[in-house]
Amino acid sequence: MPKSRKSQISLASTPYYHCVSRCVRRAFLCGKDAVTSRSFEHRRQWIEDRLHELAQIFAIDLCGYAIMSNHYHVILHIDQQVARDWTAHEVIEQWHQLFTGNLLSLRYVQGEKLGTAESAVLSDCVEEWRSRLMDISWFMRVLNEGIARQANAEDECTGRFWEGRFKSQALLDDAALIACMAYVDLNPIRAKMAKTPETSAHTSIKKRIQKAQTTHSANHSKQQVKTLLPFAGNPRNEISKGLPFKLTDYIALVDISGRIIRKDKRGAIDPQLSPILERLNIETKHWEYLINNFESEFKSFVGCAFKLKQVCQSLGYQRIPGIRGCETYLP
């Protein structure tokens, strides 16, 4: 029996989550249907645009994504501090970008004075909305419902467009995070939809590379893609918000990894890249397996064995899902 979404989320352990949503119908989400010869390629842009839009509304950062023919991958970072720092007015403004709110919130933003009882009711609503604005289930719900409505209208039909549940994996440490990011960014290369990361349409790696090519300091967080969580290098304190790697190191790692995946190219892990893998305790002989099998090898939680056991114990799991894979590839 599948675990409830609540039992798969542990913000005390990690703010990073890998989510996958798949189309339930035979008709393609994107790409070209070989049976009807009808192209759905434009839908990939729908999803990419909406991802970047929602990342500016929710207290959730967009770390990476890849939009495929009948599914998409997204890596999200939940920023609890941002949500907690929002004033009531800011929460209402963010929520109103997604939904109409209620009569009290509409009156509030119009400057009407509310009574004591009305203010108390609105305050409860604000706290509920604040919680939802840092909830990956709500993020995925808003994303998928909007795309489903557009696709159903275009297909002139009704019914389910997505599978009932999206898959999520908690990324418990830096090793799991970078392996998952590379796995996601290399999806089009594995599927033979692209030959190189920079030509992988509708992926975060292509967007990052394009931006890096136009800046003088690619590793500076303020010169990276504004709607993606920046690479902050190796921050030594919690003030530096961002992914704990250098952007240039990550791009180089993905490039080399892409050469390994392509069967028509001879590739190997560049010795110059070994420090980043050594720092994360990932053996180079395991890296190729990780970037090809991350989703299938690991369960709901991914990280070193110690971290995995710790999280499962705190959540009351009787068994530890995926422990063997974590012990082998992310010790």
N, C-alpha and C positions, 0 to 999 in steps of 0.2 A: 504494500500500500504506500503511495507517495506521501512524503512528509509534508505537513502544512508549511506554507511560506514563512510563517512566523518562526517556526523551528529551524529554518535554514538561514536566518538573519541574526547575526551577532555583531552589532555595532561596537560593542566593547572590545571585540577581537580584531575587526577590520572594517574599514569603510569602502573597500573595493569589491565589486561584484561583476562577474561575467554573465551576461544574459543572452539567450538565444530564443528567437521566436520563429516558428515555421508556419507556412501556408498550409491549410488543410485541404484545399481543393486541387484537382488535377491541373487546372489552369495555373500558369506561372504567376508568381508574384511580380517578377521582373523578367527581363530577357525576352527571348522569342520562343513561342510555342511551336514545336516542330510539326504538330498535327495540323493546326489551323494556319500556320505561318504568320500569325498575328504577333506583333511586337508589343511588349509591355515594358520596354526599356526605360521609358520616362518615369515609371513608378519608383525606380531607384532614387531619382532625384527628389521625389516627394518625401521619401523616408529620410534622406540625408538632410534636406532642408528642415524638416520637422525636428530631427534630433538636435540640430544646432539651435533651433528656436526654443525648444523645451529646456535646454541646458541653461538658458538665460532666465527662465521663469522658476524652475525648481531649484532647491538648494542641493542640486546634484550636478556634479561636473562630468563632462564627457571626456573620457580618457582615450577611447579607441572604438572603431567600428569597421565593419565590412558588410556591404549589402550584396547578397548573392541572388540567384535566380528564384529560389523558393523559400529562402530564409534570410535572416540577418543576425549578425553578432554585434553586441555593444558592451563595452566595459565602462562601468559607472563608478563614480566616487561620491559618496554621501557626505556632504559638508554640514554636520550638525551645528557647528558654531555659527555659521552664516544664518541658518534658520532661527537659532535662538536669539541672535542679535537683531533680527528684524523687529521693528516696532509693529504694533497692531495695524497701523495704517499701511505699512509696507506689506504685511501679510495679505491684507485685503486687496491691495493693488495687484500683487502677484496672482492671487486666486482669481481675480476678475479677468485676467488675461486668458484664463482657461474656461471659467464658468461665469454665469451671471450673478452668482452669489445669492443673497436673499434680500427681502424687503429692508431689513435693518442695515445690512452692509451697503445697500444702494443709497439709503437715506444718509448714512454716515459719510460716504464719500462726497455727497452733495452738500455737506456742511450742516445738515439738520441736527439739532440738539436732541439727544435721546434721553429718555427717562432712566432712572436707576435700574429698574427691572429689565428694561430693554438693553441697557449697557451690559448687564450681567449675562444676558442671553447671547449677545453679540460676542462678548469676551470668550464664552465657551466655544462658539463657532470658530473664532480666530485661532484658538489653541488646537482645535481639530484640524483646521486647514493648515496650520503650521506643521503639524505632524504629517499630514498627507504630502506636503511639499518637500519632504525629505524621505519619502517612501518610494522604493524602486517599483513596488507593485502599482502604485498610482502613476508613476512615470510611464511604465510600460502600458498601462491601461489607456492613458490619454493618447499615447503614440499609436497604439494598435487600433483603437476605436476610430480615430480620425482617418487612418489609412484605409481601414475596412470600408468605411462609408464611401470614400472616394472611389475605391475599386469596385464596390457593388453598384454604385451609380453608373460607372463606366461600363460594367459588364451587363447592366440592366437585369440584375438578379438580387435575391435576398439570401440570407442565411450566413453561416459561419464563414469567415475568411481565414482566421487564424486558428491554430490548435488551442484547446481550452486553457492550457497552462504554458507559460514560457519557462524555459529551463534556466536555472541560476546556479552559479558556482561562487562561493565566497573565496576570495584570494587572500590567504592568511599572512603571507609574507612577501618580501621583495622578489624572491626567486619565482614564486607562483605568479606574481604580477607581470614580470617581464616575459616569462614563458608564454603566458596567456596572451599578452599584447602581440607578441611576435606571431603566435598561432593565428590570431584574428587577422592581423595585417597581411599575412601570407595566404589567406584563404583563396583569393582569386588565382594565385600562382598554382596552388595545389589543384584547383579545379580547371586549370589551363584556360582561364579567362584572360590572363595577362602573363607577360613574360618577365616583367620587372616590377618592383614595388612602385616606382614612379609612374608607371603606366596602368596601375591597378585602379580603375575607375571606381568612384564612390567608396573610398577607404580613407581612414584617418592618416595612414602613412603617406599617401599621395598628397593630401592637403598639407601635411607638415613639410614634406620635401619641397613642394612648390613655394611655400612661404620662406623656407630656409635659403632657397636660391636667390631670394630678393633682399636679403638682409645682410648687414655687415657682421653681426654677431648672432649666429643661429642659436647659441646656447643661452642667450639672454632671454629670460622669461617674458619680458615685455615686447620682444620682437618675434614671438611665436604666434601661432593662430589663436586669436582671442577667444574663440568659442570652444577651444579644446583645453583641457587641463595642461598647463605647461610642464616641460621638463625642468626641474629645479636643480639638476646636478646631484650632488651628494650633500644635502643640507645637514648641518651639524646642530641645528636647533629647530624648534617647531614653528618658528616665525616664517620660514621659507615654505610657502605652500606650493606643492607641485609634485610631479612624479620624481622619485629619488634616483634619477639617472641623468646623464648628459644626453641631450638630443642627438648630437653628432655621433656619440657612441652607439646609441640605439639604432639610428639609421644605418650605420655601418654593419651592425649585427644583423639587422633584417636583410640587408643587401646580400651579405655572405650566405645567410640562411636560405635565401631565395635561390641562390645558385646551387645549393645542395639539393633542394627540392626538384629543380628542373632536371629531368633525365638526360636532356641533350647537352648539359653543361657539367663539366667536372668541377666539383667544389669540395671545400673542406673548411673547417673553422680556422680562420686566420689566427696565427699565434699572437698577433698584436691585440686580439680581442679577448684573450684568455683572462686578463685581470678582472674584467667585469663578471665573467662567469665564475672565476675563483672567488671573488668577493661575495657572490651569491651562493657559493657552495654547489654549483652545477657542474658536473663533469662534462667535458666536451663530447665524450662518447655518447652521452645521454641527450644532448641538445637536439640532435636531429629527430629523435623519437618524440621529444616533447613538442616540437613545433609541428609535427605531423599528427599527433594523437592526443593532444591535450584534452579535448572535449570528451572523447570516448574512454580515455584511461582513468580520468578522475571523476569523483562523484560531486556531492554538493559543496564540499569543503576541500580546498587545495592549499597545501603548505607543507612545511617540514613535519615529520612525524610527531615531534614533541608538541608543536603548536596545534596540530590536528587533535591529538588526544586531549589536550587542555580544553579546547573549544567544545568538543563532544561531551566531555564530562560536565562542563558548565551548563550545557543545554539539556542534560539528562538523557543522552543517547546511551542505550544499552550496548550497542555495537558501534564500532568505528568504521564508517564507510570510506572505502578507498585507501585504507591504511597501507596495503601492500605497495600500491603504486607510489605513494608518497615516500615510503621508506626506501624504495629503489631509486627514484628519480629526483626526489627533493629531500634528501636526508637531513 
